[in-house]
Amino acid sequence: MIWLDNPSDLTRFLQTHADARLIGMDTEFIRERTYYPQLALVQIVIGDEIVLIDAGKPDVAAVLKPLLENPEVLKIMHSCSEDLQAFKAGCGAVPTPVFDTQTAAALCGLGSSLSYLKLVEQLCGVTLEKGETRSDWLQRPLTESQKHYAADDVRYILPMHAQLAERLQLLQRRQWLDADCARAVSAAADEQAEANPHLSVRSNQPLDAEAQLRLRRILRWRDARAIERNKPKRWIIDNDAAFALIRSPVSSVEDIDAIFARYPKSPKSARQHLFALLQKPFDDEERRAPLAREPDAAAKARLKALQQAVLAKAGELAVPEGLLCSRKHLEYLLETGEWPAALQGWRQGVLAEPFKAILEPA
């Protein structure tokens, strides 16, 4: 295990391994006080050499960026979505191409959302410690315990990749994994605020259309402000205060003051802007926004039939039901008649036939 906190030393290490086409990677980051993850540490394994890279040092990101973007180097990572975001925030680059061992394990029928520790135990027969899970990775110097924990996070990832790649090949599912990993990379690279955040809040279903559109407007404002200020969304305004704003009659700024008095952490300095948002008439774009609706009996029956078809196909393929298709994607399919982007590709290929009789009843 090598500790690197100097760009020149990191450059020499990478030049020494310039011919490597397979590397294991992981990150440690902090996201408690920011919207974007704050990259603290990068772990890399090439062959049997493990390096821990101090990502907070000046110019380290610039040295890592070419490696992250090198299309000839496959990056092996575990449950990579947040790590991809951390690399984008810390290095200005999203690693590509990627092999996600958690997704690969699910596609091989080994289990759903397996942690790195559980997969190491299952494939390598090694039990790792959890000791530094909630550690402060921004502190310097790191303790020996932190360094050992961080190194373990990549120590077994290459042997796991070898096993998983072989199983995927036998199952003829390597293209499935590549498609899912490419989608994860694309999502991290094109990360944008959610267009319809109100749909993710299940408890908004009893709200009428006008209230849902007001909630959508408040949440979109919150997300934009969180991105602009790089603060957690809940620090801008939490869901409870947002609901109170759209559920209560608001005819003056004083009404907002009264609501915020019940929520001490609410953005009192933004009350004038929020009042204007709540009073502004809805435009055509907003009127076209999708709404959360309680499905009628027929729609419920079709949704249940689709869920049963997903369950049956997942059992047939020996993959987790959630990996194959989620409820929200089924709801989108029923409401619009179009396959959502997340289901296009291999998922549509395996689900189109069992869905056909349900989507196109005789």
C-alpha positions in Angstrom: 0.0 0.0 0.0 1.4 3.4 -1.1 0.3 6.8 0.1 0.5 9.5 -2.6 -0.2 13.1 -2.0 2.2 14.7 -4.5 1.2 15.2 -8.2 4.7 14.4 -9.4 4.8 11.1 -7.5 1.3 10.2 -8.8 2.4 11.0 -12.4 5.4 8.7 -12.1 3.2 5.9 -10.7 0.8 6.2 -13.5 3.5 6.3 -16.1 5.0 3.2 -14.7 1.7 1.4 -15.3 0.8 3.2 -18.5 0.2 -0.2 -20.2 -2.4 -1.3 -17.7 -5.8 -1.9 -19.2 -7.6 -3.0 -16.1 -7.6 -1.1 -12.8 -9.7 -1.3 -9.6 -11.0 2.0 -8.2 -12.9 3.3 -5.2 -13.4 6.7 -3.5 -14.0 8.1 0.0 -16.0 11.3 0.1 -18.1 13.5 2.4 -21.5 14.8 1.5 -23.1 15.8 4.8 -22.8 19.5 4.3 -22.7 19.9 0.5 -24.9 19.1 -2.5 -22.0 17.7 -4.5 -19.8 15.0 -2.9 -16.4 16.3 -1.6 -13.8 13.9 -2.9 -11.3 13.1 -0.1 -9.5 9.9 -1.2 -9.1 7.8 -4.3 -8.0 4.2 -4.1 -6.5 2.4 -7.1 -5.3 -1.1 -7.5 -3.2 -2.2 -10.5 -2.1 -5.8 -10.4 -1.1 -6.3 -6.8 -0.1 -2.6 -6.1 -2.5 -0.5 -4.1 -2.2 3.3 -3.9 -4.1 5.7 -1.8 -4.3 9.1 -3.4 -5.0 12.3 -1.4 -7.6 13.9 -3.6 -7.6 17.1 -1.7 -4.1 18.1 -2.8 -3.7 20.7 -5.5 -3.2 19.4 -9.1 -4.0 15.8 -8.1 -7.3 16.0 -10.0 -5.6 17.1 -13.1 -3.2 14.1 -13.0 -6.1 11.7 -12.5 -8.4 13.1 -15.2 -6.6 11.5 -18.3 -6.8 8.1 -16.6 -10.4 8.5 -15.8 -11.3 9.4 -19.3 -9.0 6.9 -21.1 -11.4 4.6 -23.1 -8.7 1.9 -23.2 -8.6 1.4 -19.5 -11.5 -0.5 -17.9 -12.3 0.7 -14.4 -13.6 -1.9 -12.0 -15.8 -0.4 -9.2 -18.4 -1.5 -6.8 -21.8 0.2 -6.6 -20.3 3.0 -8.6 -23.1 5.7 -9.0 -22.0 7.9 -6.1 -18.3 7.4 -6.9 -18.9 8.6 -10.4 -20.5 11.7 -9.0 -17.6 12.2 -6.6 -15.1 11.9 -9.5 -17.0 14.4 -11.5 -17.1 16.9 -8.6 -13.5 16.4 -7.6 -11.7 15.7 -10.9 -14.1 17.2 -13.5 -14.3 13.8 -15.2 -16.5 10.7 -15.0 -14.6 7.4 -15.3 -15.4 5.4 -18.4 -15.7 2.6 -19.3 -16.8 1.0 -16.0 -17.5 -2.5 -14.8 -19.7 -2.4 -11.7 -19.2 -5.5 -9.6 -22.5 -5.0 -7.7 -24.6 -4.9 -10.9 -22.6 -7.8 -12.3 -23.3 -9.9 -9.3 -27.0 -9.2 -9.6 -27.0 -10.1 -13.3 -25.1 -13.3 -12.3 -27.9 -14.2 -9.9 -25.8 -13.8 -6.8 -28.1 -11.4 -5.0 -29.6 -7.9 -5.1 -27.6 -4.8 -4.1 -24.9 -6.9 -2.4 -22.4 -4.8 -0.4 -18.7 -5.0 -1.2 -18.1 -6.8 2.1 -20.7 -9.5 1.4 -19.5 -10.0 -2.2 -15.9 -10.3 -1.1 -17.0 -12.9 1.4 -19.1 -14.8 -1.2 -16.5 -14.8 -4.0 -13.2 -14.7 -2.1 -14.0 -16.3 1.2 -12.6 -13.3 3.1 -14.5 -11.5 5.9 -13.6 -7.8 6.0 -14.1 -5.3 8.9 -16.6 -2.5 8.8 -14.7 -0.3 11.3 -14.2 2.9 9.4 -17.5 3.1 7.5 -18.5 6.5 9.1 -14.9 7.8 9.3 -13.9 11.4 8.7 -12.0 11.0 5.4 -11.1 14.7 5.2 -8.9 14.6 8.3 -5.1 14.5 7.8 -3.2 12.5 8.5 -5.4 9.4 8.1 -5.0 6.8 10.8 -3.5 3.4 10.0 -6.9 1.9 10.5 -8.4 4.3 7.9 -5.7 3.4 5.4 -6.1 -0.3 5.9 -9.9 0.0 5.5 -9.5 2.1 2.3 -7.0 -0.3 0.8 -9.3 -3.3 1.5 -12.0 -1.5 -0.5 -10.0 -2.3 -3.7 -7.8 -5.2 -2.5 -10.2 -7.9 -3.8 -12.0 -6.1 -6.6 -9.8 -7.5 -9.4 -10.2 -11.1 -8.4 -14.0 -10.5 -8.1 -14.0 -9.0 -11.6 -12.3 -12.1 -13.0 -15.0 -14.4 -11.6 -17.9 -12.2 -12.5 -16.7 -11.5 -16.0 -16.4 -15.3 -16.6 -20.0 -15.9 -15.2 -21.4 -13.1 -17.4 -19.8 -14.6 -20.4 -21.3 -18.0 -19.7 -24.7 -16.4 -19.2 -24.3 -14.3 -22.3 -25.0 -11.2 -20.3 -21.9 -9.1 -20.6 -23.6 -6.8 -23.0 -26.4 -6.3 -20.4 -23.8 -5.2 -17.8 -22.0 -2.9 -20.3 -25.3 -1.2 -21.2 -26.2 -0.6 -17.5 -22.7 0.7 -16.7 -22.8 3.0 -19.7 -26.1 4.3 -18.5 -24.7 5.0 -15.1 -21.8 6.9 -16.6 -24.1 8.9 -18.8 -26.3 9.8 -15.8 -23.3 11.0 -13.8 -22.0 13.0 -16.7 -25.3 14.7 -17.5 -26.5 15.1 -13.9 -29.4 17.6 -13.8 -32.0 18.6 -11.3 -35.1 16.4 -11.5 -37.7 17.9 -13.8 -40.7 16.6 -11.7 -39.5 16.2 -8.1 -43.0 16.2 -6.8 -43.6 12.7 -8.3 -40.9 11.3 -6.0 -42.8 12.4 -2.9 -45.4 9.6 -2.5 -47.4 11.5 0.1 -48.3 14.1 -2.5 -50.9 11.8 -4.1 -53.9 13.1 -2.1 -53.1 16.7 -3.3 -55.2 18.2 -6.1 -53.6 19.3 -9.4 -53.1 22.9 -8.3 -51.4 21.9 -5.1 -49.1 19.4 -6.9 -48.0 22.0 -9.3 -47.2 24.4 -6.5 -45.2 21.7 -4.8 -43.4 21.0 -8.1 -42.5 24.7 -8.3 -41.2 24.9 -4.7 -39.1 21.7 -5.0 -37.6 22.8 -8.4 -36.7 26.1 -6.8 -35.2 24.3 -3.8 -33.1 22.0 -6.1 -31.8 24.8 -8.2 -30.8 26.8 -5.1 -29.1 23.7 -3.6 -27.0 23.3 -6.7 -26.2 27.0 -6.9 -25.0 27.1 -3.3 -23.7 23.5 -3.1 -25.8 22.8 0.0 -27.9 19.8 0.8 -31.5 20.2 -0.4 -32.9 19.7 3.1 -30.8 22.7 4.2 -32.7 24.9 1.7 -36.2 23.7 2.7 -37.3 20.3 3.9 -40.3 18.4 2.7 -42.4 19.1 5.7 -42.0 22.9 5.3 -42.6 22.7 1.6 -45.8 20.8 2.2 -47.0 23.3 4.7 -46.5 26.1 2.2 -48.7 24.5 -0.4 -51.3 23.1 1.9 -51.9 26.3 3.9 -53.7 29.4 2.5 -51.0 31.9 1.6 -52.2 35.4 0.7 -49.4 37.4 2.2 -45.8 37.2 3.2 -47.0 37.2 6.8 -48.7 33.9 6.1 -45.4 32.5 5.1 -43.8 33.9 8.3 -46.5 32.1 10.3 -45.8 28.8 8.6 -42.0 29.2 8.9 -42.4 29.9 12.6 -43.4 26.2 13.0 -40.3 25.2 11.1 -37.2 27.0 12.6 -34.8 25.9 9.9 -36.9 27.3 7.0 -35.4 29.8 4.6 -36.9 33.0 6.1 -34.7 35.2 3.9 -36.4 33.7 0.8 -40.0 34.3 2.0 -40.6 37.2 -0.5 -39.4 35.1 -3.4 -41.4 32.1 -2.2 -44.5 34.2 -1.9 -44.0 35.4 -5.5 -43.6 31.8 -6.6 -46.8 30.7 -5.0 -48.8 33.7 -6.4 -47.5 33.4 -10.0 -50.0 31.9 -12.5 -49.0 28.5 -14.0 -47.7 28.7 -17.6 -48.4 26.1 -20.3 -45.3 24.1 -19.6 -46.3 23.7 -16.0 -49.8 22.7 -16.9 -48.4 19.8 -19.0 -46.3 18.4 -16.1 -47.3 14.9 -15.1 -49.2 14.5 -11.9 -49.4 11.8 -9.2 -52.8 10.2 -9.5 -54.4 7.3 -7.6 -55.0 4.7 -10.3 -58.5 3.5 -11.0 -59.5 -0.2 -10.5 -58.6 -1.1 -14.1 -55.2 0.6 -14.0 -54.5 -1.1 -10.7 -55.3 -4.5 -12.2 -53.0 -3.8 -15.2 -50.2 -2.6 -12.9 -50.5 -5.7 -10.8 -50.5 -7.9 -13.9 -47.3 -6.2 -15.1 -45.7 -6.7 -11.7 -46.5 -10.4 -11.8 -45.0 -10.6 -15.3 -41.8 -8.9 -14.0 -41.7 -11.3 -11.0 -42.1 -14.3 -13.3 -39.4 -13.2 -15.8 -37.0 -12.2 -12.9 -37.4 -15.7 -11.5 -36.8 -17.2 -14.9 -33.6 -15.2 -15.4 -32.6 -15.6 -11.7 -32.1 -11.8 -11.4 -33.5 -9.5 -8.7 -37.0 -8.2 -9.6 -35.9 -4.6 -8.7 -33.0 -4.8 -11.1 -35.2 -5.9 -13.9 -38.0 -3.3 -13.6 -39.3 -0.9 -10.9 -42.8 0.1 -10.1 -42.3 3.7 -11.2 -41.2 2.5 -14.7 -44.3 0.3 -15.0 -46.5 3.3 -14.0 -44.8 5.5 -16.6 -45.3 2.7 -19.3 -49.0 2.5 -18.4 -49.6 6.2 -18.3 -47.7 7.1 -21.5 -47.7 3.9 -23.5 -44.0 4.5 -24.1 -41.0 2.5 -22.7 -39.0 4.7 -20.3 -35.3 5.1 -21.1 -34.4 2.9 -18.2 -36.2 0.0 -19.7 -35.0 0.3 -23.2 -32.3 -2.1 -24.4 -32.0 -5.6 -23.0 -34.8 -5.1 -20.5 -37.3 -4.2 -23.2 -36.0 -7.2 -25.1 -36.9 -9.7 -22.3 -40.1 -7.9 -21.1 -41.8 -7.0 -24.4 -43.3 -10.4 -25.0 -44.7 -11.0 -21.5 -46.0 -7.4 -21.4 -47.7 -7.6 -24.8 -51.0 -9.2 -23.8 -51.3 -6.8 -20.8 -50.5 -3.6 -22.8 -52.5 -4.6 -25.9 -55.5 -6.5 -24.6 -57.6 -8.2 -27.3 
